[in-house]
């Protein structure tokens, strides 16, 4: 009998847990899905304007705990923590993945002029660096235009979802006039574009990230179709 593989997500937004559990179940049939939620990781990073040593250490502690309970793979779903994930992955026995790498690879293959839209500077900067390094690694000549949707995250934090969506859509439309493709740096932004005409295609990390990671796991013979 093939042993059951365990996938552990580390979330900083509790509302995203059901979506990622569903995406994982669709792509990794037979895997046990577990989640750790620590919204303070994101809150502290926003407050400090960067991933500081305490956030890094807390994330490392969650990764180690997931390893200790037998996880076969670990995914961190917060793009703000992506660079910390890369650092930890280099010294972690259990395969550790950031959620946005699949999106980055798709973006640089699909377009040469790419807009990057975020509602937080702490997400915009690492996402931009990821896309730049991905283009360099894949030998793609791409131009990147980064844009912060000012005020959108404050609306979301205050429970004003309509205000958030209105700001995101307005900034997406403005950015679309300058690029071939728009990358939404945060999964929470996609809802703003579900209605109305789209001037340019856009990419988000959840589906593309899970497609990418599931493929990596299959190639490593950790998963079977």
C-alpha positions, 0 to 999 in steps of 0.5 A: 500500500502506498503511504499517504502523502501529507501537504501542509499549507502555511497561510497568513489569511484565514479566508484563503484556507478553503480555496487552497484546500480545494485546489490541492485536492483537485491536483493531488488526489489522495494527499492529506491536506493540513493547514497552519494559519498565522495572520500575525506574520503578515500583520507584523510585516505590514507594520514593520514594512519588511520581513524582520527577524521575528517574522522569519523565525516564526515562519521557520518555526511553522515550517519545522513543526510541519516537518515534525508531523510528517509533511511531505511538502509545505506551501506558503501561500503569502507572496509577501513572505516569498523571499523568506520562503526561498531562504528557508527552502535552501536549508529545509529537508522537507520540500518547501514552496512559495505559491507565486513561482508558477505565476511568475513563470507563466507571465514571462513566457506569455508577455514581454511587457508586464504590469505588476499590481499590488495593494501592499508595498510589502508584496509589490517589491518581492513580487517584482523581484521574483518576476525579474529574476524569473525572466533572467533565469528563463532568458526572457527580455521583459519590461516590468511596470510596478503599481501600488493600488493606494488605499485598497488594502485599507478599505479591505481591512475596514471591511469595505470590499466594494471600495477595495474592488473599485480601487483595484479595478481602476488601477488595473485599467490604468496599468492595462494601457501600458502593458500586455499582461497584468500580474495581481500580486495578491490572491485577494485582488482577483475578485475585483476583476470578475465583472466587466470587460478586461482590457488585458489578461491578468494572472493570479497565483493560486491556480497557477501556483498549485499547477506548478507545484503539483507538476514538480511533485509528480516529476519528483515521483512524490505524487501519482495521477 
